Amino acid sequence: MRVIMTTTRRGSENGMQVQLYRAGQEYDLSDALAQSLIASKSARPAPDQTGKTDQTDKKAAKGPSQNK
């Protein structure tokens, strides 16, 4: 999942290697890490090639109790 970082944070996709993700940069991350960063407001979904963000990603980032 592609995200744009809103704050600079460290994170790990594999649980072993930690990387620095810089604010303002776009990254292609695992869904689990991307959802975690979006939920913590450290990232936002990157627009697709048409310029729209995927609405399903926004719902998944909110968590199950807020998907009504």
Secondary structure, DSSP 8 states (H G I E B T S, - for coil): -EEEESS-EEE-SSSS--EEE-TT-EEE--HHHHHHHHHTTSEEE---TTS---HHHHHHHH-GGG--
